[in-house]
Amino acid sequence: MLIFPLIALIQAAPLPELPPPVAPLEGVYAVHRDTDGLTVRVRSNGCTSAASFITTTVQKGDQQEVTLVREQPDYCRALLRDGVAIKWTWAQLGLAPSDAVMVRNPVQEQ
């Protein structure tokens, strides 16, 4: 007889809200900086561009940490072995050319 009331209490309890799952960071093949901005070589199947990514910049100590998150998957079929080089200007990243910068994305082999 106690089974039914116990089940009713379990079903009525609200579930805790979980944070959304975090996707692993996109691996990059290479990173290059110059006076104009930051160039990152990434995987591409032929349709990857700067618009495919969201960039975030966070001050950590004396350097700026840049993170690239792929927002738009690349479902094309070109299979570019060397990927594509995408450039962001310092202004687009909200940085100065003299800032110390670290890209948080892991480096991967091509």
VMD Tcl script that builds the backbone (N, CA, C; Angstrom):
set m [mol new atoms 330]
animate dup $m
set s [atomselect $m all]
$s set {name element resname resid chain x y z} {
  {N N MET 1 A 0.800 -1.195 0.000}
  {CA C MET 1 A 0.000 0.000 0.000}
  {C C MET 1 A 0.847 1.266 0.000}
  {N N LEU 2 A 2.050 1.213 0.498}
  {CA C LEU 2 A 2.916 2.388 0.530}
  {C C LEU 2 A 3.604 2.647 -0.810}
  {N N ILE 3 A 3.562 1.702 -1.700}
  {CA C ILE 3 A 4.246 1.835 -2.986}
  {C C ILE 3 A 3.638 2.965 -3.813}
  {N N PHE 4 A 2.350 3.047 -3.922}
  {CA C PHE 4 A 1.709 4.052 -4.761}
  {C C PHE 4 A 1.972 5.480 -4.293}
  {N N PRO 5 A 1.841 5.815 -3.006}
  {CA C PRO 5 A 2.140 7.178 -2.560}
  {C C PRO 5 A 3.604 7.539 -2.787}
  {N N LEU 6 A 4.525 6.598 -2.617}
  {CA C LEU 6 A 5.939 6.851 -2.825}
  {C C LEU 6 A 6.213 7.170 -4.290}
  {N N ILE 7 A 5.613 6.442 -5.191}
  {CA C ILE 7 A 5.779 6.698 -6.628}
  {C C ILE 7 A 5.223 8.070 -6.970}
  {N N ALA 8 A 4.106 8.437 -6.412}
  {CA C ALA 8 A 3.524 9.751 -6.673}
  {C C ALA 8 A 4.466 10.855 -6.205}
  {N N LEU 9 A 5.124 10.683 -5.082}
  {CA C LEU 9 A 6.075 11.690 -4.593}
  {C C LEU 9 A 7.296 11.786 -5.488}
  {N N ILE 10 A 7.788 10.650 -5.958}
  {CA C ILE 10 A 8.955 10.665 -6.849}
  {C C ILE 10 A 8.612 11.357 -8.155}
  {N N GLN 11 A 7.475 11.090 -8.725}
  {CA C GLN 11 A 7.088 11.687 -9.993}
  {C C GLN 11 A 6.819 13.182 -9.853}
  {N N ALA 12 A 6.398 13.629 -8.682}
  {CA C ALA 12 A 6.056 15.032 -8.498}
  {C C ALA 12 A 7.288 15.903 -8.243}
  {N N ALA 13 A 8.415 15.298 -7.891}
  {CA C ALA 13 A 9.621 16.081 -7.596}
  {C C ALA 13 A 10.159 16.704 -8.882}
  {N N PRO 14 A 10.454 18.009 -8.887}
  {CA C PRO 14 A 10.991 18.637 -10.096}
  {C C PRO 14 A 12.422 18.162 -10.339}
  {N N LEU 15 A 12.761 18.014 -11.598}
  {CA C LEU 15 A 14.113 17.611 -11.969}
  {C C LEU 15 A 15.035 18.819 -11.941}
  {N N PRO 16 A 16.266 18.642 -11.497}
  {CA C PRO 16 A 17.193 19.782 -11.509}
  {C C PRO 16 A 17.518 20.177 -12.944}
  {N N GLU 17 A 17.700 21.454 -13.159}
  {CA C GLU 17 A 18.024 21.941 -14.500}
  {C C GLU 17 A 19.508 21.739 -14.755}
  {N N LEU 18 A 19.825 21.046 -15.828}
  {CA C LEU 18 A 21.211 20.767 -16.178}
  {C C LEU 18 A 21.706 21.790 -17.189}
  {N N PRO 19 A 22.999 22.134 -17.137}
  {CA C PRO 19 A 23.518 23.041 -18.145}
  {C C PRO 19 A 23.550 22.345 -19.503}
  {N N PRO 20 A 23.492 23.106 -20.592}
  {CA C PRO 20 A 23.541 22.476 -21.912}
  {C C PRO 20 A 24.896 21.789 -22.100}
  {N N PRO 21 A 24.937 20.721 -22.901}
  {CA C PRO 21 A 26.209 20.033 -23.121}
  {C C PRO 21 A 27.198 20.945 -23.836}
  {N N VAL 22 A 28.454 20.799 -23.489}
  {CA C VAL 22 A 29.503 21.617 -24.098}
  {C C VAL 22 A 30.223 20.773 -25.137}
  {N N ALA 23 A 30.244 21.261 -26.366}
  {CA C ALA 23 A 30.941 20.546 -27.433}
  {C C ALA 23 A 32.442 20.751 -27.271}
  {N N PRO 24 A 33.239 19.754 -27.656}
  {CA C PRO 24 A 34.684 19.939 -27.575}
  {C C PRO 24 A 35.116 21.048 -28.537}
  {N N LEU 25 A 36.194 21.721 -28.182}
  {CA C LEU 25 A 36.685 22.797 -29.043}
  {C C LEU 25 A 37.211 22.235 -30.353}
  {N N GLU 26 A 36.972 22.969 -31.415}
  {CA C GLU 26 A 37.465 22.625 -32.747}
  {C C GLU 26 A 38.985 22.614 -32.740}
  {N N GLY 27 A 39.567 21.551 -33.255}
  {CA C GLY 27 A 41.016 21.508 -33.397}
  {C C GLY 27 A 41.465 22.425 -34.532}
  {N N VAL 28 A 42.642 23.001 -34.396}
  {CA C VAL 28 A 43.202 23.863 -35.444}
  {C C VAL 28 A 44.506 23.256 -35.926}
  {N N TYR 29 A 44.832 23.486 -37.203}
  {CA C TYR 29 A 46.074 22.976 -37.776}
  {C C TYR 29 A 47.241 23.921 -37.523}
  {N N ALA 30 A 46.969 25.219 -37.543}
  {CA C ALA 30 A 48.042 26.201 -37.367}
  {C C ALA 30 A 47.452 27.545 -36.969}
  {N N VAL 31 A 48.273 28.345 -36.284}
  {CA C VAL 31 A 47.894 29.700 -35.890}
  {C C VAL 31 A 49.038 30.618 -36.264}
  {N N HIS 32 A 48.690 31.759 -36.880}
  {CA C HIS 32 A 49.711 32.739 -37.259}
  {C C HIS 32 A 49.187 34.132 -36.937}
  {N N ARG 33 A 50.054 34.961 -36.368}
  {CA C ARG 33 A 49.676 36.344 -36.101}
  {C C ARG 33 A 50.605 37.257 -36.877}
  {N N ASP 34 A 50.066 38.401 -37.316}
  {CA C ASP 34 A 50.872 39.435 -37.948}
  {C C ASP 34 A 50.290 40.787 -37.547}
  {N N THR 35 A 50.755 41.841 -38.152}
  {CA C THR 35 A 50.300 43.177 -37.749}
  {C C THR 35 A 48.822 43.424 -38.069}
  {N N ASP 36 A 48.269 42.662 -39.014}
  {CA C ASP 36 A 46.870 42.860 -39.410}
  {C C ASP 36 A 45.872 42.050 -38.584}
  {N N GLY 37 A 46.300 40.883 -38.055}
  {CA C GLY 37 A 45.352 40.070 -37.316}
  {C C GLY 37 A 45.853 38.670 -37.058}
  {N N LEU 38 A 44.907 37.775 -36.828}
  {CA C LEU 38 A 45.181 36.394 -36.464}
  {C C LEU 38 A 44.638 35.489 -37.561}
  {N N THR 39 A 45.487 34.595 -38.073}
  {CA C THR 39 A 45.074 33.637 -39.095}
  {C C THR 39 A 45.126 32.247 -38.490}
  {N N VAL 40 A 44.055 31.496 -38.671}
  {CA C VAL 40 A 43.953 30.145 -38.122}
  {C C VAL 40 A 43.597 29.200 -39.261}
  {N N ARG 41 A 44.356 28.106 -39.387}
  {CA C ARG 41 A 44.055 27.076 -40.391}
  {C C ARG 41 A 43.219 26.005 -39.709}
  {N N VAL 42 A 42.021 25.744 -40.282}
  {CA C VAL 42 A 41.072 24.798 -39.697}
  {C C VAL 42 A 40.615 23.778 -40.734}
  {N N ARG 43 A 40.032 22.696 -40.231}
  {CA C ARG 43 A 39.464 21.651 -41.081}
  {C C ARG 43 A 38.363 22.253 -41.958}
  {N N SER 44 A 38.271 21.764 -43.187}
  {CA C SER 44 A 37.210 22.234 -44.073}
  {C C SER 44 A 36.878 21.172 -45.096}
  {N N ASN 45 A 35.615 21.077 -45.419}
  {CA C ASN 45 A 35.150 20.231 -46.515}
  {C C ASN 45 A 34.748 21.093 -47.708}
  {N N GLY 46 A 35.136 22.359 -47.679}
  {CA C GLY 46 A 34.891 23.246 -48.809}
  {C C GLY 46 A 33.962 24.409 -48.535}
  {N N CYS 47 A 33.276 24.421 -47.400}
  {CA C CYS 47 A 32.307 25.480 -47.118}
  {C C CYS 47 A 32.586 26.201 -45.800}
  {N N THR 48 A 33.805 26.141 -45.297}
  {CA C THR 48 A 34.131 26.790 -44.030}
  {C C THR 48 A 34.638 28.197 -44.289}
  {N N SER 49 A 34.120 29.145 -43.503}
  {CA C SER 49 A 34.572 30.537 -43.586}
  {C C SER 49 A 34.567 31.119 -42.178}
  {N N ALA 50 A 34.957 32.370 -42.055}
  {CA C ALA 50 A 34.940 33.028 -40.746}
  {C C ALA 50 A 33.532 33.035 -40.154}
  {N N ALA 51 A 32.520 33.095 -41.008}
  {CA C ALA 51 A 31.134 33.093 -40.542}
  {C C ALA 51 A 30.738 31.756 -39.912}
  {N N SER 52 A 31.553 30.710 -40.119}
  {CA C SER 52 A 31.280 29.405 -39.532}
  {C C SER 52 A 31.599 29.366 -38.039}
  {N N PHE 53 A 32.319 30.383 -37.547}
  {CA C PHE 53 A 32.808 30.382 -36.174}
  {C C PHE 53 A 32.300 31.575 -35.381}
  {N N ILE 54 A 32.184 31.358 -34.084}
  {CA C ILE 54 A 31.998 32.441 -33.119}
  {C C ILE 54 A 33.333 32.555 -32.399}
  {N N THR 55 A 33.823 33.761 -32.245}
  {CA C THR 55 A 35.071 33.963 -31.514}
  {C C THR 55 A 34.754 34.660 -30.195}
  {N N THR 56 A 35.433 34.226 -29.148}
  {CA C THR 56 A 35.329 34.911 -27.869}
  {C C THR 56 A 36.735 35.233 -27.393}
  {N N THR 57 A 36.865 36.363 -26.738}
  {CA C THR 57 A 38.154 36.793 -26.207}
  {C C THR 57 A 37.968 37.125 -24.737}
  {N N VAL 58 A 38.840 36.551 -23.906}
  {CA C VAL 58 A 38.767 36.752 -22.464}
  {C C VAL 58 A 40.158 37.108 -21.952}
  {N N GLN 59 A 40.229 38.138 -21.112}
  {CA C GLN 59 A 41.499 38.519 -20.476}
  {C C GLN 59 A 41.828 37.505 -19.398}
  {N N LYS 60 A 42.996 36.886 -19.471}
  {CA C LYS 60 A 43.486 35.959 -18.446}
  {C C LYS 60 A 44.896 36.395 -18.063}
  {N N GLY 61 A 44.986 37.047 -16.935}
  {CA C GLY 61 A 46.289 37.555 -16.505}
  {C C GLY 61 A 46.770 38.641 -17.448}
  {N N ASP 62 A 47.957 38.464 -17.975}
  {CA C ASP 62 A 48.521 39.478 -18.872}
  {C C ASP 62 A 48.326 39.135 -20.350}
  {N N GLN 63 A 47.498 38.134 -20.647}
  {CA C GLN 63 A 47.254 37.789 -22.047}
  {C C GLN 63 A 45.768 37.666 -22.339}
  {N N GLN 64 A 45.441 37.685 -23.618}
  {CA C GLN 64 A 44.075 37.508 -24.095}
  {C C GLN 64 A 43.926 36.077 -24.602}
  {N N GLU 65 A 42.869 35.380 -24.167}
  {CA C GLU 65 A 42.611 34.032 -24.651}
  {C C GLU 65 A 41.482 34.085 -25.673}
  {N N VAL 66 A 41.784 33.622 -26.872}
  {CA C VAL 66 A 40.810 33.589 -27.962}
  {C C VAL 66 A 40.325 32.154 -28.113}
  {N N THR 67 A 39.012 31.989 -28.212}
  {CA C THR 67 A 38.415 30.675 -28.421}
  {C C THR 67 A 37.568 30.723 -29.680}
  {N N LEU 68 A 37.728 29.723 -30.528}
  {CA C LEU 68 A 36.940 29.599 -31.754}
  {C C LEU 68 A 35.950 28.450 -31.568}
  {N N VAL 69 A 34.680 28.731 -31.761}
  {CA C VAL 69 A 33.643 27.705 -31.657}
  {C C VAL 69 A 32.940 27.626 -33.003}
  {N N ARG 70 A 32.988 26.436 -33.601}
  {CA C ARG 70 A 32.323 26.259 -34.896}
  {C C ARG 70 A 30.817 26.272 -34.671}
  {N N GLU 71 A 30.165 27.231 -35.303}
  {CA C GLU 71 A 28.715 27.373 -35.166}
  {C C GLU 71 A 27.981 26.692 -36.324}
  {N N GLN 72 A 28.611 26.708 -37.504}
  {CA C GLN 72 A 27.977 26.125 -38.689}
  {C C GLN 72 A 28.817 24.946 -39.172}
  {N N PRO 73 A 28.274 23.740 -39.138}
  {CA C PRO 73 A 29.019 22.578 -39.632}
  {C C PRO 73 A 29.291 22.711 -41.129}
  {N N ASP 74 A 30.333 22.054 -41.583}
  {CA C ASP 74 A 30.706 22.074 -43.000}
  {C C ASP 74 A 30.336 20.724 -43.602}
  {N N TYR 75 A 29.206 20.680 -44.297}
  {CA C TYR 75 A 28.724 19.439 -44.887}
  {C C TYR 75 A 29.093 19.291 -46.363}
  {N N CYS 76 A 29.931 20.188 -46.866}
  {CA C CYS 76 A 30.363 20.062 -48.258}
  {C C CYS 76 A 31.251 18.828 -48.400}
  {N N ARG 77 A 31.657 18.518 -49.640}
  {CA C ARG 77 A 32.386 17.275 -49.879}
  {C C ARG 77 A 33.727 17.478 -50.572}
  {N N ALA 78 A 34.314 18.655 -50.468}
  {CA C ALA 78 A 35.582 18.907 -51.148}
  {C C ALA 78 A 36.752 18.215 -50.459}
  {N N LEU 79 A 36.672 17.970 -49.147}
  {CA C LEU 79 A 37.723 17.312 -48.387}
  {C C LEU 79 A 39.097 17.928 -48.649}
  {N N LEU 80 A 39.255 19.159 -48.224}
  {CA C LEU 80 A 40.517 19.878 -48.389}
  {C C LEU 80 A 41.512 19.373 -47.345}
  {N N ARG 81 A 42.533 18.675 -47.783}
  {CA C ARG 81 A 43.489 18.041 -46.871}
  {C C ARG 81 A 44.134 19.036 -45.917}
  {N N ASP 82 A 44.482 20.219 -46.421}
  {CA C ASP 82 A 45.147 21.229 -45.600}
  {C C ASP 82 A 44.171 22.185 -44.924}
  {N N GLY 83 A 42.870 21.945 -45.078}
  {CA C GLY 83 A 41.879 22.837 -44.485}
  {C C GLY 83 A 41.884 24.194 -45.173}
  {N N VAL 84 A 41.430 25.217 -44.469}
  {CA C VAL 84 A 41.426 26.581 -44.997}
  {C C VAL 84 A 41.998 27.525 -43.950}
  {N N ALA 85 A 42.609 28.591 -44.430}
  {CA C ALA 85 A 43.128 29.633 -43.545}
  {C C ALA 85 A 42.067 30.713 -43.422}
  {N N ILE 86 A 41.699 31.020 -42.194}
  {CA C ILE 86 A 40.702 32.055 -41.932}
  {C C ILE 86 A 41.380 33.148 -41.123}
  {N N LYS 87 A 41.163 34.408 -41.546}
  {CA C LYS 87 A 41.811 35.519 -40.864}
  {C C LYS 87 A 40.776 36.414 -40.202}
  {N N TRP 88 A 41.065 36.791 -38.951}
  {CA C TRP 88 A 40.293 37.789 -38.231}
  {C C TRP 88 A 41.224 38.959 -37.959}
  {N N THR 89 A 40.732 40.168 -38.194}
  {CA C THR 89 A 41.545 41.350 -37.873}
  {C C THR 89 A 41.551 41.534 -36.364}
  {N N TRP 90 A 42.531 42.316 -35.891}
  {CA C TRP 90 A 42.581 42.598 -34.456}
  {C C TRP 90 A 41.308 43.312 -34.012}
  {N N ALA 91 A 40.795 44.193 -34.851}
  {CA C ALA 91 A 39.560 44.909 -34.514}
  {C C ALA 91 A 38.386 43.942 -34.383}
  {N N GLN 92 A 38.280 42.947 -35.270}
  {CA C GLN 92 A 37.193 41.966 -35.192}
  {C C GLN 92 A 37.260 41.166 -33.895}
  {N N LEU 93 A 38.469 40.947 -33.402}
  {CA C LEU 93 A 38.649 40.199 -32.157}
  {C C LEU 93 A 38.595 41.093 -30.921}
  {N N GLY 94 A 38.546 42.404 -31.140}
  {CA C GLY 94 A 38.531 43.341 -30.018}
  {C C GLY 94 A 39.889 43.439 -29.335}
  {N N LEU 95 A 40.957 43.243 -30.109}
  {CA C LEU 95 A 42.311 43.236 -29.564}
  {C C LEU 95 A 43.189 44.256 -30.266}
  {N N ALA 96 A 44.324 44.537 -29.659}
  {CA C ALA 96 A 45.342 45.393 -30.260}
  {C C ALA 96 A 46.460 44.492 -30.786}
  {N N PRO 97 A 47.165 44.917 -31.842}
  {CA C PRO 97 A 48.252 44.095 -32.384}
  {C C PRO 97 A 49.336 43.776 -31.359}
  {N N SER 98 A 49.479 44.609 -30.350}
  {CA C SER 98 A 50.520 44.392 -29.340}
  {C C SER 98 A 50.088 43.453 -28.207}
  {N N ASP 99 A 48.811 43.059 -28.161}
  {CA C ASP 99 A 48.318 42.180 -27.093}
  {C C ASP 99 A 48.966 40.797 -27.175}
  {N N ALA 100 A 49.273 40.233 -26.016}
  {CA C ALA 100 A 49.698 38.833 -25.950}
  {C C ALA 100 A 48.453 37.976 -26.120}
  {N N VAL 101 A 48.497 37.047 -27.070}
  {CA C VAL 101 A 47.311 36.263 -27.415}
  {C C VAL 101 A 47.623 34.774 -27.346}
  {N N MET 102 A 46.673 34.023 -26.798}
  {CA C MET 102 A 46.750 32.567 -26.796}
  {C C MET 102 A 45.436 32.049 -27.373}
  {N N VAL 103 A 45.522 31.128 -28.329}
  {CA C VAL 103 A 44.329 30.484 -28.879}
  {C C VAL 103 A 44.095 29.219 -28.062}
  {N N ARG 104 A 42.905 29.097 -27.482}
  {CA C ARG 104 A 42.585 27.975 -26.585}
  {C C ARG 104 A 42.306 26.667 -27.320}
  {N N ASN 105 A 41.979 26.716 -28.591}
  {CA C ASN 105 A 41.661 25.504 -29.318}
  {C C ASN 105 A 42.889 24.613 -29.419}
  {N N PRO 106 A 42.685 23.280 -29.333}
  {CA C PRO 106 A 43.828 22.382 -29.418}
  {C C PRO 106 A 44.403 22.320 -30.829}
  {N N VAL 107 A 45.694 22.135 -30.909}
  {CA C VAL 107 A 46.352 21.958 -32.221}
  {C C VAL 107 A 46.258 20.480 -32.575}
  {N N GLN 108 A 45.895 20.214 -33.816}
  {CA C GLN 108 A 45.777 18.813 -34.264}
  {C C GLN 108 A 46.572 18.617 -35.534}
  {N N GLU 109 A 46.921 17.385 -35.815}
  {CA C GLU 109 A 47.644 17.059 -37.044}
  {C C GLU 109 A 46.685 17.070 -38.207}
  {N N GLN 110 A 47.241 17.372 -39.378}
  {CA C GLN 110 A 46.417 17.388 -40.589}
  {C C GLN 110 A 46.216 16.000 -41.120}
}
mol reanalyze $m
mol bondsrecalc $m
mol representation Tube
mol addrep $m
